[in-house]
């Protein structure tokens, strides 16, 4: 029986295969040529993602991504980054990445900025952050803008340029919403097993048996291969899936807690707060300002 995780993968692949050739070429053209066509401009692109997978690419400009309506998965060389609704991600220049949404309802707001070597280290470091009210208000101004915004555009350029300056000043605490991609084939198998069985009470000893290792050896393998403890990895995996369920707006918080393997709702809520900085109930109440 297909799992939720595998079904989502299949849906994305099916959608991509059935897209017209012109649609695929449009996505490639946008991501590979349009953003960097003018080196000094600030490029603006807002879109409803649907379920379109954006293949691996890079830009000469730094990328600001704000999302609503669901989770966006962003893959870099050795990590998977989970960008929840009503948060933003900064991707520095020349960083290879691919993008795919968890839901056809995902809306992405993108601003691409020229970055100089002398710019603050923030602009050269990937990170996910809460969006402040100030940034949201400035972003509102850009919601109907599209394409290159040049320095001689006196009505638009000052706003987006101020936006860039503010980013490094008000984005001080990046969120740990990243999981390493396992390199070892045994851990890749284990990752699939965990994804498919998050609702179960999984014992570490059973996982070790699943791939033919002792518990001690599995602990060491996790640490050496992914530079993260199993407990941390498993906790993040469950909370990231919980965020996706919250964005679907189909389940109660109690149901979601049990769906990701927590028998205690308070424990789930406390863990969620430690990672996201807010309770599940507060997260689910967030407004979609661009609705």
Buried (B, 14 or more C-beta within 10 A) or exposed (E): EEEBBEEBBEEBEEBBEEBEEEEBEBBEEBBEEBBBEBEEBBBBBBBEBBBBBBEEBBBEBBBBBBBBBBBBBBBBEEBBBBBBBBBBBBBBBEBEBBBBBBBBBBBBBBBBBBBEEEBEEBBBEBBBBBBBEEBBEBBEEBEEBEEBBEEEBEEBBEBBBEBBEBBBEEBEEBBEBBBBBBEBEBBBEBBBBBBBBBBEEBEEEEBBEBBEBEBEEBBEBBEEBBEBEBEEBBBBBBBBBBBBBBBBEEBEBEEBBBBBBBEEBEEBBEBBBEBBEBBBEEBBEBEEBBE
